[in-house]
Amino acid sequence: MLRPLLAAALFAVLAIPVSASGSPIVPQLSANVTATSITLAGADGKRVRVLQPNTYRIVVHDRTAAQNFHLVGPGLNTRTKVAAKTTATWLVHLQVGSYSYRSDQNKRLHGAFVVAGSPPA
Protein backbone atom coordinates (compact mmCIF):
# COMPACT_ATOMS: atom_id res chain seq x y z
CA MET A 1 0.00 0.00 0.00
CA LEU A 2 2.82 2.40 0.81
CA ARG A 3 4.74 1.67 -2.39
CA PRO A 4 2.01 2.94 -4.82
CA LEU A 5 1.59 6.05 -2.69
CA LEU A 6 5.34 6.75 -2.81
CA ALA A 7 5.39 6.20 -6.57
CA ALA A 8 2.51 8.66 -7.04
CA ALA A 9 4.23 11.25 -4.85
CA LEU A 10 7.49 10.87 -6.76
CA PHE A 11 5.68 11.31 -10.08
CA ALA A 12 3.99 14.48 -8.82
CA VAL A 13 7.34 15.92 -7.77
CA LEU A 14 9.04 15.08 -11.07
CA ALA A 15 6.18 16.02 -13.39
CA ILE A 16 6.42 19.79 -12.89
CA PRO A 17 9.90 21.19 -12.39
CA VAL A 18 9.75 24.00 -9.83
CA SER A 19 12.24 25.74 -7.62
CA ALA A 20 12.19 25.52 -3.84
CA SER A 21 10.14 28.73 -3.79
CA GLY A 22 7.45 27.10 -5.93
CA SER A 23 8.27 29.09 -9.08
CA PRO A 24 8.70 27.25 -12.39
CA ILE A 25 12.34 26.52 -13.22
CA VAL A 26 13.71 28.66 -16.05
CA PRO A 27 15.89 26.54 -18.37
CA GLN A 28 19.46 27.83 -18.61
CA LEU A 29 21.66 28.06 -21.68
CA SER A 30 25.35 28.91 -21.76
CA ALA A 31 26.88 31.15 -24.44
CA ASN A 32 30.67 31.21 -24.76
CA VAL A 33 32.77 33.55 -26.87
CA THR A 34 36.53 33.34 -27.28
CA ALA A 35 38.86 34.89 -29.85
CA THR A 36 38.33 31.84 -32.10
CA SER A 37 34.94 30.32 -31.24
CA ILE A 38 31.33 31.06 -30.35
CA THR A 39 28.85 28.53 -28.95
CA LEU A 40 25.44 28.26 -27.35
CA ALA A 41 24.92 25.12 -25.27
CA GLY A 42 22.19 23.56 -23.17
CA ALA A 43 22.47 22.29 -19.60
CA ASP A 44 23.89 19.04 -21.01
CA GLY A 45 26.82 20.95 -22.55
CA LYS A 46 25.75 20.11 -26.11
CA ARG A 47 25.37 22.75 -28.80
CA VAL A 48 21.78 24.00 -29.07
CA ARG A 49 20.09 23.11 -32.37
CA VAL A 50 16.35 22.98 -31.52
CA LEU A 51 14.50 24.42 -28.51
CA GLN A 52 10.88 24.62 -27.40
CA PRO A 53 9.24 28.04 -27.11
CA ASN A 54 9.89 29.15 -23.55
CA THR A 55 11.60 31.70 -21.34
CA TYR A 56 15.31 30.93 -20.98
CA ARG A 57 18.13 32.28 -18.86
CA ILE A 58 21.20 32.72 -21.06
CA VAL A 59 24.51 33.16 -19.26
CA VAL A 60 26.95 34.75 -21.69
CA HIS A 61 30.66 34.24 -21.01
CA ASP A 62 32.39 36.75 -23.29
CA ARG A 63 36.03 35.82 -22.71
CA THR A 64 37.64 38.22 -25.17
CA ALA A 65 37.63 41.95 -25.77
CA ALA A 66 38.07 41.27 -29.49
CA GLN A 67 34.63 39.67 -30.08
CA ASN A 68 31.06 39.87 -28.79
CA PHE A 69 27.94 37.68 -28.57
CA HIS A 70 25.01 38.95 -30.64
CA LEU A 71 21.69 37.02 -30.56
CA VAL A 72 19.01 37.79 -33.16
CA GLY A 73 15.59 36.22 -33.76
CA PRO A 74 11.86 36.94 -33.70
CA GLY A 75 11.42 39.89 -31.33
CA LEU A 76 15.00 39.60 -30.07
CA ASN A 77 18.17 41.55 -30.84
CA THR A 78 20.64 41.69 -27.96
CA ARG A 79 24.43 41.71 -27.68
CA THR A 80 27.43 42.15 -25.45
CA LYS A 81 29.87 44.98 -26.09
CA VAL A 82 32.87 44.29 -28.29
CA ALA A 83 35.54 45.99 -26.22
CA ALA A 84 34.82 44.19 -22.95
CA LYS A 85 35.33 40.79 -21.41
CA THR A 86 32.15 40.19 -19.47
CA THR A 87 29.69 37.71 -18.04
CA ALA A 88 26.09 38.70 -18.64
CA THR A 89 22.81 37.01 -17.76
CA TRP A 90 19.84 37.55 -20.05
CA LEU A 91 16.27 36.42 -19.42
CA VAL A 92 14.76 36.01 -22.89
CA HIS A 93 11.51 34.64 -24.26
CA LEU A 94 12.19 32.52 -27.35
CA GLN A 95 9.23 32.13 -29.69
CA VAL A 96 8.80 29.87 -32.70
CA GLY A 97 11.25 30.81 -35.45
CA SER A 98 14.89 30.86 -36.51
CA TYR A 99 17.59 32.44 -34.36
CA SER A 100 21.20 33.22 -35.07
CA TYR A 101 24.12 34.23 -32.92
CA ARG A 102 27.39 35.72 -34.06
CA SER A 103 30.31 37.96 -33.35
CA ASP A 104 29.89 41.36 -34.97
CA GLN A 105 33.68 41.50 -35.48
CA ASN A 106 34.34 38.14 -37.15
CA LYS A 107 31.90 36.78 -39.75
CA ARG A 108 33.34 33.26 -39.30
CA LEU A 109 32.10 33.11 -35.70
CA HIS A 110 28.41 32.29 -35.94
CA GLY A 111 25.75 29.70 -35.18
CA ALA A 112 22.02 29.16 -35.41
CA PHE A 113 19.15 27.24 -33.86
CA VAL A 114 15.42 26.83 -34.34
CA VAL A 115 12.60 27.21 -31.84
CA ALA A 116 9.77 24.84 -32.76
CA GLY A 117 6.90 22.96 -31.20
CA SER A 118 4.57 23.86 -28.37
CA PRO A 119 5.52 25.62 -25.15
CA PRO A 120 5.86 23.32 -22.14
CA ALA A 121 2.65 22.85 -20.17
N, C-alpha and C positions, 0 to 999 in steps of 0.2 A: 504494500500500500504506500509506503514512504517513497519507494523508488519512482513510480510514475509522477508523484507530486514533485520530487526533485527534478526530474526531467522536464516537466512543464515549467518550473521556475527558471531553470537554466535556459530554456528556449526563450522565455519572455525577456530575460536579461540580454541575450545575444541578438534578438530580433531587431531591436532598435538601438543603434549605438548612441549613447548619450554620455555627457561628461558627468562628473560627480555632482555638479550643481543642477543637473537635470536638463541642461541645454543640449541640443543636438550637436554632435561632433562635426566640426568643419574639416573636411579632408585637406591634407597639406601636401603641397608640391614643393620641390626644391629646384631653383634655377641657379646655375653656376656659370660664371663667365671668367675665362682666363685670357691671356694674350693670344692663345691659339685655339680655344674651343668655347662652345656655348651649348648648354644642355638644359632640358627641363625634365625632371624625373619625378616619379610617384614615390609613395612611401616605401615601396619595394626596391627602390634604387634604379628601376628600369626606365628607359626613355619613354616619355608620354607620347602615345600615338592616337589613342581614342579615349575620350572622357564622356561621362554623362553630364547633362546640364545640372549645374549645382553651384553653390557658393564654395570657393576654395581659398585657402590661405596659401599664398606663394611667398616663400622665403627666398629672396634673391641674394646670392653671394657673389658680388661683383669684386673679383680679386685682382683687378688691374685698372690702372688709371688710363690705359690706352683704349679700352673698349667700354661698351655699356650693354645693358639688357633692355630691349625694346619689344613689348608685347602688343600685338595688334589683332583685333577681331571684331565681331559684331558688338558695337557699343563700347569698345575698349581700345584705348590707345594710351599706354603708360610706359615709362622708361626710367632708368637710372641715368644719372649724369655721366658724361664721358670722362671728365677729368678727376674722378674720385673713386677710390676703392671704398666700397660700402657694403653693408648688409641692410637690406630693406625688407619689410614685411607688408605685403599687399593683401587685402581682402577683396576678392573680385568675384563677380557673378558671371559664370560662363554659360552662354546660351547656345542653342543649336547653331552650328556654322563652322567655318574654317578659321583657324587662328595661325598666326606666324609669329616667330620671335627671331630677333636678329641683333647684331651689333650695327649701330649706325656708322661705324668707322671702317668696318671690314666686311665687304659683301659676301665673303666666303664663310663667315660665321652666321649661320642661320638654321632654323628648324621650323617644323610645322606640326600641328595636330588638328584633329577634328573633334567637335563636340556633337554627339548624336544620341538618339534614344530619348527615353522619358526621364524626367527628374526622379530621384529616389522618393519613395513614399514617405 
